[in-house]
């Protein structure tokens, strides 16, 4: 997906997402949005298929362990 400009809407910011991409994801009117402070990413997922916060935590811990082990081998 290409870079998108943020737009002002009241006291908030918004970004338009391509209808085609949302349709391919099966998104209707609701998405799961969170800010990942570790990767500094805003993640937008289909609320129907988004993994739970527990799965996110498991992924973050796993990634941290893998990184720590790879640093140890250096």
DSSP file (Angstrom, degrees, kcal/mol; ACC not computed):
  #  RESIDUE AA STRUCTURE BP1 BP2  ACC     N-H-->O    O-->H-N    N-H-->O    O-->H-N    TCO  KAPPA ALPHA  PHI   PSI    X-CA   Y-CA   Z-CA
    1    1 A X              0   0    0      0, 0.0     3,-0.1     0, 0.0     2,-0.0   0.000 360.0 360.0 360.0 145.0    0.0    0.0    0.0
    2    2 A X        -     0   0    0      1,-0.2     2,-0.1     0, 0.0     0, 0.0  -0.276 360.0 -81.3 -81.0 165.7    1.2    3.5   -0.8
    3    3 A X        -     0   0    0     -2,-0.0     2,-0.4     1,-0.0    -1,-0.2  -0.380  47.7-157.3 -63.7 144.9    1.9    6.3    1.6
    4    4 A X        -     0   0    0     -3,-0.1     2,-0.3    -2,-0.1    13,-0.0  -0.954  12.4-124.1-127.7 146.6   -1.1    8.3    2.6
    5    5 A X        -     0   0    0     -2,-0.4    11,-0.4    11,-0.1     2,-0.3  -0.663  26.2-122.3 -87.0 144.8   -1.5   11.8    3.9
    6    6 A X        -     0   0    0     -2,-0.3     2,-0.4     9,-0.1     9,-0.2  -0.655  25.5-152.1 -83.9 143.0   -3.3   12.4    7.2
    7    7 A X  E     -A   14   0A   0      7,-3.0     7,-2.1    -2,-0.3     2,-0.4  -0.891  16.2-115.7-116.3 147.1   -6.3   14.7    7.2
    8    8 A X  E     +A   13   0A   0     -2,-0.4     2,-0.4     5,-0.2     5,-0.2  -0.673  32.0 173.4 -80.7 129.9   -7.7   16.8   10.0
    9    9 A X  E >   -A   12   0A   0      3,-2.3     3,-2.0    -2,-0.4     2,-0.2  -0.865  65.5 -59.0-135.3 100.8  -11.1   15.9   11.2
   10   10 A X  T 3  S-     0   0    0     -2,-0.4    -1,-0.1     1,-0.3     0, 0.0  -0.464 118.4 -20.0  61.7-128.1  -12.0   18.0   14.2
   11   11 A X  T 3  S+     0   0    0     -2,-0.2    -1,-0.3    -3,-0.1     2,-0.2   0.213 129.9  74.2 -93.0  14.0   -9.3   17.4   16.9
   12   12 A X  E <  S-A    9   0A   0     -3,-2.0    -3,-2.3     0, 0.0     2,-0.3  -0.637  73.2-125.5-119.8 175.3   -8.3   14.1   15.3
   13   13 A X  E     -A    8   0A   0     -5,-0.2     2,-0.3    -2,-0.2    -5,-0.2  -0.904  25.4-170.8-118.5 151.9   -6.4   12.9   12.2
   14   14 A X  E     -A    7   0A   0     -7,-2.1    -7,-3.0    -2,-0.3     2,-0.4  -0.960  12.0-156.7-140.9 157.9   -7.8   10.4    9.6
   15   15 A X        -     0   0    0     -2,-0.3     2,-0.4    -9,-0.2    -9,-0.1  -1.000  19.9-130.1-135.3 135.9   -6.5    8.5    6.7
   16   16 A X        -     0   0    0    -11,-0.4     2,-0.4    -2,-0.4   -11,-0.1  -0.718  21.7-155.2 -84.7 133.2   -8.5    7.2    3.8
   17   17 A X        -     0   0    0     -2,-0.4     2,-0.0   -13,-0.0     5,-0.0  -0.886  29.4 -97.9-108.1 140.6   -8.0    3.5    3.0
   18   18 A X     >  -     0   0    0     -2,-0.4     4,-2.1     1,-0.2     3,-0.3  -0.320  24.0-138.2 -59.4 131.0   -8.7    2.1   -0.5
   19   19 A X  H  > S+     0   0    0      1,-0.2     4,-2.5     2,-0.2     5,-0.2   0.863 103.2  57.9 -57.4 -37.8  -12.1    0.5   -0.7
   20   20 A X  H  > S+     0   0    0      1,-0.2     4,-2.3     2,-0.2    -1,-0.2   0.912 106.2  48.0 -60.8 -44.0  -10.6   -2.3   -2.7
   21   21 A X  H  > S+     0   0    0     -3,-0.3     4,-1.7     2,-0.2    -1,-0.2   0.914 112.1  49.0 -64.8 -43.0   -8.1   -3.2    0.1
   22   22 A X  H  X>S+     0   0    0     -4,-2.1     5,-2.6     1,-0.2     4,-0.7   0.896 111.0  50.4 -63.4 -39.9  -10.8   -3.1    2.8
   23   23 A X  H ><5S+     0   0    0     -4,-2.5     3,-0.9     1,-0.2    -2,-0.2   0.912 108.4  52.0 -64.2 -42.4  -13.0   -5.4    0.6
   24   24 A X  H 3<5S+     0   0    0     -4,-2.3    -1,-0.2     1,-0.3    -2,-0.2   0.834 110.5  49.3 -62.7 -32.3  -10.2   -7.8    0.2
   25   25 A X  H 3<5S-     0   0    0     -4,-1.7    -1,-0.3    -5,-0.2    -2,-0.2   0.598 114.2-119.2 -80.9 -12.0   -9.7   -7.9    3.9
   26   26 A X  T <<5 +     0   0    0     -3,-0.9     2,-0.3    -4,-0.7    -3,-0.2   0.710  57.7 158.6  79.2  20.4  -13.4   -8.5    4.5
   27   27 A X      < +     0   0    0     -5,-2.6    -1,-0.3    -6,-0.2     4,-0.1  -0.619  13.2 168.2 -81.3 132.9  -13.8   -5.2    6.4
   28   28 A X        -     0   0    0      2,-0.4    -1,-0.2    -2,-0.3     3,-0.1   0.735  69.7 -33.4-104.8 -82.3  -17.2   -3.7    6.7
   29   29 A X  S    S+     0   0    0      1,-0.1     2,-0.4     0, 0.0    -2,-0.1   0.388 117.7  58.4-126.0   2.0  -17.6   -0.9    9.2
   30   30 A X        +     0   0    0      2,-0.0    17,-0.9     0, 0.0    -2,-0.4  -0.997  51.8 179.2-141.7 138.5  -15.3   -1.8   12.0
   31   31 A X  E     -B   46   0B   0     -2,-0.4     2,-0.6    15,-0.2    15,-0.2  -0.907  30.9-118.2-131.0 160.5  -11.5   -2.4   12.4
   32   32 A X  E     -B   45   0B   0     13,-3.2    13,-2.9    -2,-0.3     2,-0.4  -0.897  36.7-175.9 -97.1 123.4   -9.1   -3.1   15.2
   33   33 A X  E     +B   44   0B   0     -2,-0.6     2,-0.3    11,-0.2    11,-0.2  -0.980  10.1 157.5-126.0 130.7   -6.5   -0.3   15.6
   34   34 A X  E     -B   43   0B   0      9,-1.9     9,-3.0    -2,-0.4     2,-0.6  -0.994  36.2-125.8-148.2 156.4   -3.6   -0.2   18.0
   35   35 A X  E     -B   42   0B   0     -2,-0.3     2,-0.9     7,-0.2     7,-0.2  -0.898  18.2-150.5-101.4 122.6   -0.3    1.5   18.3
   36   36 A X  E  >> -B   41   0B   0      5,-3.3     4,-1.7    -2,-0.6     5,-1.4  -0.825   8.6-169.3 -93.7 104.1    2.7   -0.8   18.7
   37   37 A X  T  45S+     0   0    0     -2,-0.9    -1,-0.2     1,-0.2     5,-0.0   0.755  82.2  59.6 -69.0 -23.8    5.2    1.2   20.7
   38   38 A X  T  45S+     0   0    0      1,-0.2    -1,-0.2    -3,-0.1    -2,-0.0   0.936 121.7  22.5 -69.2 -46.5    7.9   -1.4   20.2
   39   39 A X  T  45S-     0   0    0      2,-0.1    -2,-0.2    -3,-0.1    -1,-0.2   0.492 101.6-127.8 -97.7  -4.9    7.9   -1.1   16.4
   40   40 A X  T  <5 +     0   0    0     -4,-1.7     2,-0.4     1,-0.2    -3,-0.2   0.907  62.5 138.7  54.9  46.6    6.3    2.4   16.3
   41   41 A X  E   < -B   36   0B   0     -5,-1.4    -5,-3.3     2,-0.0     2,-0.6  -0.921  53.8-139.5-119.9 145.3    3.6    1.2   13.9
   42   42 A X  E     -B   35   0B   0     -2,-0.4     2,-0.5    -7,-0.2    -7,-0.2  -0.930  27.4-157.7 -98.4 122.3   -0.1    1.8   13.8
   43   43 A X  E     -B   34   0B   0     -9,-3.0    -9,-1.9    -2,-0.6     2,-0.5  -0.888  11.3-168.8-109.9 128.8   -1.8   -1.5   12.9
   44   44 A X  E     +B   33   0B   0     -2,-0.5     2,-0.3   -11,-0.2   -11,-0.2  -0.972  17.7 171.2-116.9 120.1   -5.2   -1.7   11.4
   45   45 A X  E     -B   32   0B   0    -13,-2.9   -13,-3.2    -2,-0.5     2,-0.4  -0.891  43.5 -91.5-129.2 157.7   -6.8   -5.2   11.3
   46   46 A X  E >>  -B   31   0B   0     -2,-0.3     4,-1.5   -15,-0.2     3,-0.9  -0.537  33.7-142.5 -63.7 123.0  -10.1   -6.7   10.4
   47   47 A X  T 34 S+     0   0    0    -17,-0.9    -1,-0.2    -2,-0.4   -16,-0.1   0.795  98.6  57.6 -62.7 -27.5  -11.9   -6.8   13.8
   48   48 A X  T 34 S+     0   0    0    -18,-0.3    -1,-0.3     1,-0.2   -17,-0.1   0.792 120.2  25.7 -73.5 -27.6  -13.4  -10.2   12.8
   49   49 A X  T <4 S+     0   0    0     -3,-0.9    -2,-0.2     2,-0.1    -1,-0.2   0.382  87.9 126.1-118.5   2.6  -10.0  -11.9   12.3
   50   50 A X     <  -     0   0    0     -4,-1.5     2,-0.1    -5,-0.1    -3,-0.0  -0.366  62.0-118.1 -64.9 138.1   -7.7   -9.9   14.5
   51   51 A X        -     0   0    0      1,-0.1    -1,-0.1    -2,-0.1    -2,-0.1  -0.366  35.8 -97.2 -72.1 158.0   -5.7  -11.9   17.0
   52   52 A X     >  -     0   0    0      1,-0.1     4,-1.6    -2,-0.1     3,-0.3  -0.216  31.8-106.3 -70.6 165.3   -6.3  -11.3   20.7
   53   53 A X  H  > S+     0   0    0      1,-0.2     4,-2.4     2,-0.2     5,-0.2   0.810 121.1  62.0 -61.9 -29.8   -4.0   -9.0   22.8
   54   54 A X  H  > S+     0   0    0      1,-0.2     4,-2.4     2,-0.2    -1,-0.2   0.914 103.0  48.6 -62.3 -41.9   -2.7  -12.2   24.3
   55   55 A X  H  > S+     0   0    0     -3,-0.3     4,-2.3     2,-0.2    -1,-0.2   0.877 109.8  52.5 -65.5 -36.5   -1.4  -13.3   20.9
   56   56 A X  H  X S+     0   0    0     -4,-1.6     4,-2.5     2,-0.2    -2,-0.2   0.922 109.6  48.5 -63.4 -44.3    0.2   -9.9   20.4
   57   57 A X  H  X S+     0   0    0     -4,-2.4     4,-2.6     1,-0.2     5,-0.2   0.916 110.2  51.5 -62.9 -43.0    2.0  -10.1   23.7
   58   58 A X  H  X S+     0   0    0     -4,-2.4     4,-2.7     1,-0.2    -1,-0.2   0.909 110.5  49.3 -59.8 -41.8    3.2  -13.6   22.8
   59   59 A X  H  X S+     0   0    0     -4,-2.3     4,-2.7     2,-0.2    -2,-0.2   0.915 111.4  48.7 -64.2 -43.0    4.5  -12.4   19.5
   60   60 A X  H  X S+     0   0    0     -4,-2.5     4,-2.1     2,-0.2    -2,-0.2   0.907 113.5  46.4 -64.3 -41.9    6.3   -9.5   21.1
   61   61 A X  H  X S+     0   0    0     -4,-2.6     4,-2.5     2,-0.2    -2,-0.2   0.930 112.8  49.8 -65.9 -44.8    7.9  -11.7   23.7
   62   62 A X  H  X S+     0   0    0     -4,-2.7     4,-2.6    -5,-0.2    -2,-0.2   0.930 111.6  48.5 -59.1 -46.5    8.9  -14.3   21.1
   63   63 A X  H  X S+     0   0    0     -4,-2.7     4,-2.4     1,-0.2    -1,-0.2   0.890 111.5  50.3 -61.5 -39.8   10.5  -11.5   18.9
   64   64 A X  H  X S+     0   0    0     -4,-2.1     4,-2.5     2,-0.2    -1,-0.2   0.900 111.3  48.2 -66.0 -40.8   12.4  -10.1   21.9
   65   65 A X  H  X S+     0   0    0     -4,-2.5     4,-2.6     2,-0.2     5,-0.2   0.928 111.8  49.1 -65.3 -45.1   13.7  -13.5   22.9
   66   66 A X  H  X S+     0   0    0     -4,-2.6     4,-2.2     1,-0.2    -2,-0.2   0.917 112.9  47.8 -60.5 -43.4   14.8  -14.3   19.3
   67   67 A X  H  X S+     0   0    0     -4,-2.4     4,-2.1     2,-0.2    -1,-0.2   0.913 111.8  49.7 -63.8 -42.9   16.5  -10.9   19.1
   68   68 A X  H  X S+     0   0    0     -4,-2.5     4,-1.7     1,-0.2    -2,-0.2   0.902 112.1  47.9 -64.0 -40.7   18.3  -11.4   22.5
   69   69 A X  H  X S+     0   0    0     -4,-2.6     4,-1.3     1,-0.2    -1,-0.2   0.880 110.6  50.7 -68.4 -37.3   19.5  -14.8   21.4
   70   70 A X  H  < S+     0   0    0     -4,-2.2     4,-0.4     1,-0.2    -1,-0.2   0.859 110.1  50.5 -69.7 -33.3   20.8  -13.5   18.1
   71   71 A X  H >< S+     0   0    0     -4,-2.1     3,-0.8     1,-0.2    -1,-0.2   0.840 106.2  56.9 -69.0 -33.0   22.7  -10.7   19.9
   72   72 A X  H 3< S+     0   0    0     -4,-1.7    -1,-0.2     1,-0.2    -2,-0.2   0.836 101.5  55.9 -66.3 -33.4   24.2  -13.3   22.3
   73   73 A X  T 3<        0   0    0     -4,-1.3    -1,-0.2     1,-0.2    -2,-0.2   0.615 360.0 360.0 -75.3 -12.8   25.6  -15.3   19.3
   74   74 A X    <         0   0    0     -3,-0.8    -1,-0.2    -4,-0.4    -2,-0.1   0.478 360.0 360.0 -76.9 360.0   27.5  -12.2   18.0
